[in-house]
Amino acid sequence: AALAGASARVYAGALAADIERFARGARVSTRFGDEGALLRARLAIDSEGACTFNGAGACVAAGLDVSAFFDGDAFDVQGLEAAATDAVIALEAAHWVSLPPSEAIGDGAAATRAIALRIEGLSTLLMSSGLAYDSDDGRAVAAAISSLASAAAATASAQLAEKLGARSGAEDTASITSTRTAADRIKPPVLFSLVAKRGAELWRAINPSTPMRHAQRISFAPAARMDIDGGCEPLGEIAPFRPRGDGGIGRRVVAPVVDGLRALGYAPGDIIEIAAHAEGRRTLEGAPAISLETLARKGLPDSSLEAIDAAVRDGFPVRAAIHPAVVGADVLRETFGLPEDVAAGRRGDLLRTLGFSDDDAAAADAWAQGAGEIKGAPGLAPAHRAIFVSGEAIDAEARIAMAAALAPFASDALALRLQERGDIEALAARAASAGVTSLAFLAGPSAPLVLPEYEEEKSVPQAETAVVESLRERATERVTDQDASGLGTRRRLPDRRKGYIQKSSVGGHKVYLHTGEYDDGVLGEIFIDMHKEGAAFRSLMNNFAIAISIGLQYGVPLEEFVDAFVFTRFEPAGEVKGNDSIRHATSILDYVFRELAVSYLDRGDLAHVDPFAARGDGIGAMAVDAEAAIRLMSRGFARGQAPDNLVVLAPRGGARRPVETAAESRPASTPDAYEKDPCPECGHFTVARAVGGVLSCAACGWKVKHA
């Protein structure tokens, strides 16, 4: 069998070893003590250098899951000792193929023959046996297991040195002596007393001056796999999101929690209830505050209740499950008399409308989808809450204390990860004094924003009849307020409407802008047609125009759209042809809303933009003012250049004369300024006397100098 029956990869610093060469050469038969003993030898590139020897040289590493030697009733002492011994032998056989291609590093690795047996699964073992990570008993058990594994590895290394030769360099006799002393002081619970006893015996049997085959043996570096706790690290989440038996994704309690509850004497029924508190029940039946029974008493029919429970079973939170889209708008209108927009889910919060508070929703969510922890589970003894906590709840002091308990048995790479809380320098000093050789601080969450505090109004459940009446009153008040303010009500355009069509070219792309107006000349809709563009872009522009039109009809001022979209920059853009007011645009939207602003808002500052004379901000230099005409013709088409009620009459006996617009040539428009005689050309009483005694008709333009 290959090493440990698993594919192996080589730890060689940052240098890749020859995997195929290892697969051909490292064929080592390994044996284990009893069935269930687990040795996972994994060879891979150690990118963090956690399993390198003094930061250089190759270090072949294997992971030893110590939790596999505990069956809930007893710990397999002989199995762990045999597995550690076999691991050292297997790593020795694999060492020669792990030498990197670098000659300098390869020579150093051959001389030191560094190996690392990584201890994994300590936190899993502690929780499975009903011991807290942050407790004296937990630290004693972890130290006892580490003592046995390190003693077995040292014994095997000494035996290999006797047969194959020792590594170069002298042994640290003081370190072995201190490790022997630490092993004698371990006092674990009775269940693990044999582990500590056997470890102390092996250490006492080792002569401090005995040469070793390998430079290092035991490592507490973080595990290479994410599904197991490694080294000094506590267990991660106790109820992570995983595939469920019903085919969905939800919280699932990890096996050490169930094993630990069983070891503490909890009955199977109690274990199921405690696990359900963390995992969730995927139903609102029997839930606190918001349950199927409560909803039925409020009047929801069975069909709505079944739809709500199906949504909860699919993993939806309560607020999303009890929603008009799930319950049904018709049911809400008929049962509670809710307004159309509330029943359709366009306004309001259905949970609050039914009289439930945010706290009620949170309690129902925890019941249905799980709390993610079991500290608050009913039936869990208060004394046991510290045992079943996630890794985030373990503070830095507890982690450092665990590292201090394991430090005497670590040959190298005692790594620790701490949350960045409190005094970092003080934590680093305590970790160093505990024997930690690798320390990483994880950044904590960002500081919250300092916002003004306010009391959020929360609904309080009331009697069913009172709830319905209050809902109707509040809904009526809201609708009345909206009607009074004109907001939230759509003003639809007449079926036959006026407007104009502007054909232009923006950067070589043809654009047809259609507008639709109300009877009073206010813009109510736009359409943007770019029929030669691709289907996706054309559809996008059409739907964008529809969205703008709906906003205009609901009362959004055109000024808001203009301010939002002018000066936007994207292709197509460039020179504008076919428009007498706009010469350049930075995008299609910039052109469209410049055109609308000039035509409907008298925004002369956005008109006549010349690409060569425009300022850097895009404001045109040839802005003009205009006067609107909205009654008989399109306000946008007129561009404000024609007066109200414009009527042009053809002169008698000839072609229509051009209208003079100079202010000094216009006669007075007040009735008192006209002469009493009619115009000899058109017959209108619009003859006025101008400066110099010139008589002129304001209707047809007739002129004569009066004697």
C-alpha positions in Angstrom: 0.0 0.0 0.0 1.1 3.6 -0.6 2.0 5.6 2.4 -0.9 5.4 4.8 -3.1 4.2 1.9 -3.4 7.8 0.7 -1.8 9.9 -2.1 1.1 11.7 -0.7 2.6 15.1 -1.4 5.9 16.5 -0.3 6.5 19.4 2.1 9.6 21.0 0.6 9.4 24.7 1.5 8.4 26.6 -1.7 10.0 24.1 -4.0 7.9 21.5 -5.8 9.1 17.9 -5.4 8.8 15.2 -8.0 5.4 13.7 -7.2 5.7 10.9 -9.8 9.1 9.9 -8.4 7.6 9.7 -4.9 4.6 7.6 -6.2 7.1 5.1 -7.8 9.5 4.9 -4.8 7.6 5.4 -1.6 5.8 2.1 -1.4 5.8 1.4 2.3 3.5 -1.0 4.2 2.2 0.5 7.4 0.2 -1.2 10.2 -2.0 0.3 12.8 -2.8 -0.8 16.3 -6.6 -1.5 16.2 -9.2 -0.9 13.6 -10.2 2.7 13.6 -6.7 4.1 14.0 -6.2 6.8 11.4 -3.0 8.0 9.9 -3.3 10.5 7.1 0.1 11.2 5.5 -0.2 14.1 3.1 2.7 15.4 1.1 2.2 18.9 -0.4 4.0 22.1 -0.9 3.9 24.0 2.4 3.4 27.6 1.2 3.6 29.1 4.7 6.7 27.2 5.7 5.0 25.7 8.8 6.6 22.4 8.3 10.1 23.3 7.2 13.1 22.9 9.4 14.3 26.3 10.7 12.7 28.0 7.7 14.9 26.1 5.2 15.4 22.6 4.0 12.8 19.9 3.2 10.5 18.6 5.9 8.3 15.6 5.1 5.1 15.9 7.1 2.1 13.7 8.0 -1.1 14.4 9.9 -2.2 12.2 12.8 -5.9 12.5 13.8 -5.9 11.6 17.5 -9.7 11.8 17.7 -9.9 8.6 15.7 -8.5 6.7 18.7 -11.4 7.6 21.0 -14.6 5.6 20.8 -16.6 7.4 23.5 -15.9 4.9 26.2 -12.1 4.6 26.2 -9.0 5.9 24.5 -6.8 3.4 22.4 -3.4 4.0 24.0 -1.7 1.2 22.1 -3.2 2.3 18.8 -1.9 5.9 19.1 1.6 4.7 20.1 1.7 2.2 17.2 0.4 4.8 14.7 3.0 7.4 15.8 5.8 4.8 15.5 4.6 3.7 12.1 4.3 7.3 10.9 8.0 8.0 11.8 9.0 4.8 9.9 6.9 5.8 6.9 8.2 9.4 6.8 11.8 8.1 7.1 11.1 5.9 4.0 9.6 8.9 2.1 12.3 11.3 3.1 14.8 10.4 0.4 12.3 11.1 -2.4 11.3 14.5 -0.9 14.7 16.1 -1.4 14.2 19.3 -3.5 16.2 19.9 -6.7 18.2 22.7 -5.1 21.6 21.2 -4.1 22.1 23.6 -1.2 18.8 22.9 0.4 19.0 19.2 -0.5 22.3 18.8 1.3 20.8 20.4 4.4 17.7 18.3 4.3 19.8 15.1 4.0 21.9 16.1 6.9 19.1 17.1 9.3 16.5 14.5 8.1 13.7 16.7 9.4 10.2 15.2 9.6 7.0 16.5 11.2 4.2 14.5 12.6 1.3 17.0 12.9 -1.1 16.4 15.7 -4.7 17.0 14.6 -8.2 16.5 16.0 -7.4 17.6 19.6 -10.4 19.9 19.9 -12.6 17.3 18.3 -11.5 14.8 20.8 -12.1 17.2 23.7 -15.7 18.0 22.7 -16.5 14.3 21.9 -15.4 13.4 25.4 -17.4 16.2 27.0 -14.5 18.4 28.0 -14.3 22.1 27.4 -11.4 23.6 25.4 -11.0 26.3 28.0 -10.7 24.1 31.1 -7.9 22.5 33.2 -9.1 19.0 32.3 -9.2 19.8 28.6 -5.6 21.1 28.6 -4.5 18.1 30.6 -6.0 15.7 28.2 -4.5 17.5 25.2 -1.1 17.5 26.9 -1.3 13.8 27.8 -2.1 12.8 24.2 0.7 15.0 22.8 3.1 13.6 25.3 2.3 10.0 24.2 2.6 10.8 20.5 5.8 12.7 20.9 7.3 10.0 23.2 6.4 7.3 20.7 7.9 9.3 17.8 11.1 10.0 19.7 11.5 6.3 20.6 11.0 5.3 17.0 13.6 7.9 15.8 16.1 6.7 18.4 15.6 3.1 17.2 16.1 4.1 13.6 19.3 6.0 14.5 20.7 2.9 16.2 20.2 0.9 13.0 20.6 3.5 10.2 22.7 6.1 11.8 22.0 9.4 13.6 21.5 12.7 12.0 24.3 15.3 12.1 24.4 17.6 15.1 24.1 17.0 18.8 20.8 16.5 20.6 19.5 19.0 23.0 19.6 17.1 26.3 18.1 19.9 28.3 15.0 19.9 26.0 14.5 16.2 26.5 14.8 16.5 30.3 12.3 19.4 30.5 9.9 17.4 28.3 10.2 14.4 30.6 9.5 16.6 33.6 6.4 18.1 31.9 5.1 14.6 31.1 5.3 13.6 34.8 3.2 16.6 35.9 0.2 15.9 33.7 -2.9 15.0 35.7 -5.8 14.3 33.3 -9.2 12.9 34.2 -9.5 9.2 35.0 -10.7 8.3 31.4 -7.3 9.5 30.0 -5.1 8.6 32.9 -3.5 5.6 31.1 -2.6 7.9 28.2 -0.6 10.2 30.5 0.9 7.2 32.3 2.2 5.6 29.1 3.6 8.8 27.8 5.6 9.5 31.0 6.9 5.9 30.9 8.2 6.3 27.3 9.9 9.6 28.1 11.6 8.2 31.2 12.9 5.3 29.1 14.6 7.8 26.6 18.2 8.7 27.5 18.7 12.5 27.0 22.0 11.8 25.3 20.6 9.2 22.9 21.2 10.3 19.3 18.2 10.7 17.1 17.6 10.0 13.4 15.5 13.1 12.8 15.8 16.7 13.7 12.2 17.3 14.6 9.3 15.0 15.1 6.1 16.6 16.5 4.4 19.7 15.0 1.3 21.6 16.0 1.1 23.6 12.7 -2.4 24.3 11.4 -4.1 21.5 9.5 -3.7 21.4 5.7 -7.4 20.4 5.4 -10.4 22.7 6.2 -12.6 19.9 7.6 -10.4 19.2 10.7 -9.0 21.2 13.5 -5.2 21.2 13.7 -2.7 21.9 16.4 -3.8 24.2 19.1 -6.8 25.5 17.2 -10.3 25.0 18.7 -13.1 23.5 16.8 -14.8 25.8 14.2 -18.5 26.2 13.8 -20.6 23.6 15.6 -23.5 23.9 13.2 -22.2 24.9 9.8 -24.3 25.0 6.6 -24.1 21.6 4.9 -26.3 19.5 2.6 -29.3 18.1 4.5 -31.0 14.8 4.3 -34.0 16.4 2.6 -31.9 17.6 -0.3 -31.6 21.2 0.8 -28.8 23.2 2.3 -29.1 24.0 6.0 -27.3 23.9 9.3 -26.0 20.5 10.5 -24.6 19.9 13.9 -21.1 18.4 13.7 -20.5 14.9 15.1 -18.4 15.9 18.1 -21.4 17.7 19.5 -23.6 14.6 19.4 -20.8 12.4 20.8 -20.1 14.9 23.6 -23.8 15.0 24.6 -23.9 11.3 24.6 -20.7 11.1 26.7 -22.3 13.5 29.3 -25.3 11.2 29.7 -28.0 13.0 27.7 -30.9 10.8 26.5 -31.4 10.3 22.8 -34.6 12.4 22.8 -32.8 15.3 24.6 -29.9 15.1 22.1 -32.4 15.4 19.2 -34.1 18.5 20.7 -30.7 20.1 21.5 -29.5 19.5 18.0 -32.8 20.8 16.5 -32.2 24.1 18.4 -29.0 24.6 16.4 -30.1 23.1 13.1 -33.7 24.3 12.9 -36.9 22.3 12.5 -37.8 23.6 8.9 -41.4 24.2 9.9 -43.4 26.8 11.8 -45.5 24.2 13.4 -45.2 24.8 17.2 -42.9 27.8 16.7 -42.9 30.6 19.3 -44.8 33.8 18.5 -45.3 33.1 14.8 -46.6 29.6 14.2 -49.0 27.9 11.8 -51.5 27.7 14.6 -51.3 31.5 15.2 -51.6 32.3 11.5 -54.6 30.0 11.3 -56.3 31.8 14.1 -55.7 35.1 12.3 -57.7 33.8 9.4 -55.2 32.5 6.8 -56.7 29.6 4.8 -55.0 26.1 4.7 -53.7 26.8 1.2 -51.7 29.8 2.4 -50.5 28.0 5.5 -49.2 25.1 3.3 -47.4 27.6 1.0 -45.8 29.3 4.0 -44.6 26.1 5.5 -43.2 24.9 2.1 -41.2 28.1 1.8 -39.8 27.6 5.3 -39.0 24.0 4.5 -37.0 25.3 1.5 -34.9 27.5 3.8 -36.6 30.9 3.4 -36.6 33.1 6.5 -39.9 33.9 8.1 -40.2 37.4 6.7 -39.8 36.0 3.2 -42.1 33.1 3.7 -44.9 35.2 5.2 -45.0 37.5 2.2 -47.9 38.5 -0.1 -46.2 36.6 -3.0 -46.5 33.4 -0.9 -49.8 34.1 0.9 -51.6 35.5 -2.1 -52.8 39.0 -2.7 -56.5 37.9 -3.0 -56.4 36.2 0.4 -55.0 39.4 2.0 -57.7 41.6 0.4 -60.6 39.3 1.2 -59.4 38.3 4.7 -58.0 41.5 6.1 -59.3 44.1 3.7 -55.9 45.4 2.9 -55.3 48.0 0.2 -54.3 46.8 -3.2 -50.6 47.9 -3.0 -50.2 46.4 0.5 -51.9 43.2 -0.5 -49.6 43.0 -3.6 -46.5 43.5 -1.5 -45.5 46.8 -3.1 -45.8 48.6 0.3 -45.5 47.8 3.9 -44.3 44.8 5.9 -46.8 42.0 6.1 -45.5 40.6 9.4 -46.0 44.0 11.1 -49.3 44.4 9.3 -50.4 41.1 11.0 -49.3 42.4 14.4 -45.9 40.6 14.8 -42.8 42.3 16.0 -39.2 41.9 14.9 -38.4 39.9 18.0 -41.2 37.5 17.1 -39.7 37.1 13.6 -36.2 36.4 15.1 -37.6 33.8 17.5 -39.5 32.1 14.7 -36.4 32.1 12.4 -34.3 30.5 15.1 -37.0 27.8 15.6 -37.3 27.1 11.9 -33.8 27.7 10.5 -31.7 27.1 13.6 -29.8 29.3 16.0 -26.4 28.0 14.9 -25.4 27.2 18.5 -26.7 25.1 21.4 -25.8 27.4 24.4 -29.4 28.5 24.7 -30.9 25.2 23.9 -33.6 24.0 26.4 -32.5 20.9 28.2 -28.7 21.8 28.1 -27.3 22.1 31.6 -25.7 25.5 32.3 -22.5 23.7 33.4 -22.1 22.2 30.0 -22.6 25.3 27.9 -18.8 26.1 27.9 -18.1 22.7 26.2 -20.2 23.3 23.1 -19.0 26.6 21.8 -17.6 27.6 18.4 -14.1 28.7 17.8 -15.1 32.3 17.6 -16.3 32.2 21.2 -12.9 31.0 22.4 -10.9 34.1 23.5 -7.1 34.7 23.1 -6.3 33.8 26.7 -7.8 30.3 26.4 -5.9 29.7 23.1 -2.6 30.8 24.7 -3.2 28.6 27.7 -3.7 25.6 25.5 -0.5 26.5 23.6 1.4 26.6 26.9 0.1 23.1 27.8 1.3 21.7 24.5 4.6 23.6 24.1 6.8 21.1 26.0 6.0 18.4 23.4 6.4 20.5 20.3 9.6 19.9 18.4 8.9 23.0 16.2 6.1 25.0 14.6 3.7 25.6 17.5 1.4 27.9 15.5 -1.5 30.0 16.9 -4.1 32.3 15.4 -5.7 35.0 17.5 -8.4 37.5 16.8 -7.1 41.1 16.7 -8.6 42.3 19.9 -7.1 44.2 22.8 -3.4 44.8 23.3 -1.6 43.0 20.5 1.8 43.5 22.0 0.7 42.0 25.3 -0.9 39.0 23.6 2.2 38.4 21.6 4.4 38.5 24.7 2.2 36.0 26.5 2.1 33.7 23.5 5.9 33.8 23.2 6.3 33.0 26.9 4.0 30.0 26.3 6.3 28.6 23.6 4.4 29.7 20.5 6.8 30.0 17.6 4.3 31.1 14.9 1.6 33.7 15.7 -1.0 35.2 13.4 -3.5 37.9 14.2 -6.7 37.8 12.3 -8.3 41.2 11.6 -11.5 41.7 13.5 -14.7 43.3 12.0 -14.6 47.0 11.1 -15.7 49.6 13.6 -19.4 50.3 13.2 -20.5 53.6 11.8 -21.5 56.2 14.4 -25.1 57.0 13.4 -27.8 58.9 15.4 -29.8 56.6 17.6 -33.5 56.4 17.3 -36.2 54.2 18.7 -37.8 52.1 16.0 -41.5 51.7 16.3 -42.4 48.1 16.8 -45.8 46.6 16.4 -47.3 44.8 19.4 -49.5 41.8 18.8 -53.2 42.5 19.5 -56.4 40.6 19.5 -57.5 39.5 16.1 -60.4 41.8 15.6 -58.5 44.8 16.9 -55.6 44.0 14.5 -57.9 44.0 11.4 -59.6 47.2 12.4 -56.3 49.0 13.1 -54.9 47.8 9.8 -57.9 49.1 7.9 -57.6 52.5 9.6 -53.9 52.8 9.0 -54.2 51.7 5.3 -57.0 54.3 4.8 -54.9 57.1 6.3 -51.9 56.2 4.1 -54.0 56.1 1.0 -55.6 59.5 1.9 -52.2 61.1 2.6 -50.9 59.9 -0.7 -53.9 61.1 -2.7 -53.6 64.5 -1.0 -50.0 64.9 -1.8 -50.2 63.6 -5.3 -47.4 61.2 -4.7 -47.6 57.5 -5.3 -50.5 57.9 -7.8 -50.0 57.3 -11.5 -51.2 60.0 -13.8 -51.9 58.3 -17.1 -51.6 59.9 -20.5 -54.6 60.3 -22.8 -55.0 57.7 -25.5 -54.5 60.4 -28.1 -51.6 62.6 -27.1 -49.4 65.1 -28.7 -45.6 65.3 -28.8 -42.8 65.3 -31.3 -40.2 63.1 -32.9 -36.6 64.2 -33.1 -34.3 62.4 -35.5 -30.6 62.8 -34.8 -27.3 61.0 -35.2 -24.9 60.6 -32.2 -21.4 59.5 -33.1 -22.7 58.0 -36.3 -25.6 56.1 -34.6 -29.1 57.1 -35.6 -31.4 57.9 -32.7 -35.2 58.6 -32.9 -36.6 60.3 -29.8 -40.4 60.2 -29.4 -42.2 62.2 -26.7 -45.7 62.1 -25.4 -47.3 64.9 -23.5 -50.3 65.6 -21.3 -52.9 68.2 -22.4 -51.1 70.8 -20.4 -47.9 70.2 -22.2 -46.1 68.3 -19.4 -43.9 65.5 -20.6 -45.3 62.1 -19.8 -43.4 59.5 -21.8 -40.5 59.0 -24.1 -39.4 56.3 -26.5 -35.9 55.8 -27.8 -35.6 54.0 -31.1 -32.2 52.8 -32.4 -33.5 50.3 -34.9 -30.1 49.6 -36.5 -28.4 48.6 -33.3 -28.1 45.1 -31.9 -31.2 43.4 -30.4 -29.7 43.5 -26.8 -28.8 47.2 -26.9 -32.0 48.2 -28.7 -34.1 46.3 -26.1 -32.1 47.8 -23.3 -32.8 51.4 -24.5 -36.5 50.7 -25.1 -36.9 49.3 -21.6 -34.9 52.2 -20.1 -37.3 54.6 -21.8 -40.3 52.8 -20.4 -38.8 53.0 -16.9 -38.3 56.8 -17.3 -41.9 57.1 -18.6 -43.4 55.3 -15.6 -41.3 57.5 -13.3 -42.6 60.6 -15.0 -46.2 59.4 -14.8 -45.8 58.7 -11.0 -44.7 62.3 -10.5 -40.9 62.1 -10.6 -39.7 65.5 -11.9 -38.0 65.6 -15.2 -35.3 67.8 -13.6 -34.3 64.8 -11.4 -33.7 62.6 -14.5 -31.8 65.4 -16.3 -29.5 65.9 -13.3 -28.9 62.2 -13.0 -28.1 61.4 -16.7 -26.5 64.4 -18.4 -22.7 64.2 -18.7 -22.8 60.4 -18.5 -19.9 59.0 -20.6 -20.1 55.8 -22.7 -20.2 54.8 -26.3 -21.7 55.7 -28.7 -20.8 59.3 -28.2 -19.5 62.3 -30.2 -20.8 64.7 -32.7 -24.6 65.2 -32.9 -26.1 65.7 -36.4 -29.7 66.6 -37.1 -30.4 68.6 -33.9 -30.4 72.4 -34.1 -29.6 72.9 -30.4 -27.2 70.1 -29.5 -24.0 69.6 -31.3 -22.1 67.1 -29.1 -23.0 64.5 -26.5 -21.0 62.2 -24.3 -23.5 59.3 -24.6 -26.9 58.5 -25.8 -28.4 59.3 -22.4 -26.5 62.6 -22.3 -28.0 63.5 -25.7 -31.6 62.4 -24.8 -31.8 64.3 -21.5 -30.1 67.4 -23.0 -32.8 67.4 -25.7 -35.6 67.0 -23.1 -34.1 69.6 -20.8 -33.8 72.2 -23.7 -37.3 71.4 -25.0 -39.3 71.1 -21.8 -37.3 72.8 -19.0 -35.9 75.8 -20.9 -32.5 74.6 -19.9 -30.5 76.8 -22.3 -27.3 76.0 -20.4 -27.4 72.5 -21.9 -28.1 73.7 -25.5 -25.7 74.3 -28.4 -22.8 72.3 -27.1 -19.9 72.6 -29.6 -17.2 69.9 -29.2 -14.6 72.5 -30.0 -15.9 75.4 -27.9 -17.4 73.5 -25.0 -15.8 73.9 -21.6 -14.4 71.0 -19.7 -17.6 70.5 -17.8 -19.7 70.1 -21.0 -21.8 73.3 -20.5 -22.6 74.9 -23.8 -21.5 78.5 -24.6 -24.5 79.3 -26.9 -27.4 79.0 -24.5 -30.6 80.7 -25.5 -33.7 81.6 -23.5 -37.2 80.7 -24.9 -40.8 81.1 -24.2 -43.2 78.1 -24.1 -46.2 77.5 -26.2 -48.2 74.6 -24.9 -51.9 74.9 -25.9 -52.2 74.4 -29.6 -49.0 72.6 -30.5 -46.3 70.4 -28.9 -44.4 72.3 -26.3 -41.3 70.3 -27.1 -41.6 70.8 -30.8 -42.0 74.6 -30.4 -39.0 74.8 -28.1 -40.6 77.8 -26.5 -40.0 80.1 -29.5 -43.7 80.7 -30.3 -46.1 82.7 -28.2 -49.3 81.3 -26.8 -52.2 80.7 -29.2 -50.1 81.4 -32.2 -52.2 82.1 -35.3 -50.6 83.0 -38.7 -52.9 84.5 -41.3 -52.1 84.7 -45.0 -52.0 88.2 -46.3 -54.3 89.3 -49.1 -53.2 89.3 -52.7 -49.7 88.0 -52.1 -47.4 85.6 -50.3 -47.1 85.5 -46.6 -44.6 88.0 -45.3 -42.0 87.1 -42.8 -42.7 88.0 -39.3 -40.3 90.6 -37.9 -39.1 89.7 -34.4 -37.0 92.7 -33.6 -38.3 94.4 -30.5 -38.1 97.9 -31.9 -40.3 97.0 -34.9 -43.1 95.4 -33.0 -46.1 97.6 -32.4 -47.6 97.9 -29.0 -49.9 95.0 -28.2 -52.3 96.7 -25.8 -55.8 97.6 -27.2 -55.3 101.3 -26.4 -52.3 101.5 -28.8 -54.3 100.5 -31.9 -55.8 103.0 -34.3 -59.6 103.1 -34.7 -59.4 102.4 -38.4 -59.1 98.9 -39.8 -56.1 97.7 -41.9 -56.8 98.3 -45.6 -55.1 95.0 -46.5 -56.5 92.5 -44.1 -59.4 94.3 -42.4 -58.1 93.7 -38.8 -58.2 96.4 -36.2 -54.5 95.9 -35.5 -53.1 99.1 -37.0 -50.7 100.9 -34.7 -48.6 104.0 -35.0 -44.8 103.4 -34.6 -42.0 105.8 -34.0 -41.7 108.4 -36.8 -45.4 108.4 -37.7 -45.3 105.0 -39.5 -48.6 103.0 -39.4 -48.2 99.2 -39.4 -50.5 96.2 -39.1 -49.6 93.7 -36.5 -51.6 91.0 -38.3 -50.4 91.1 -42.0 -47.4 93.5 -41.8 -48.9 96.3 -43.9 -47.0 99.6 -43.5 -47.5 103.2 -44.6 -45.9 106.5 -43.6 -48.7 108.7 -42.4 -48.6 112.2 -43.6 
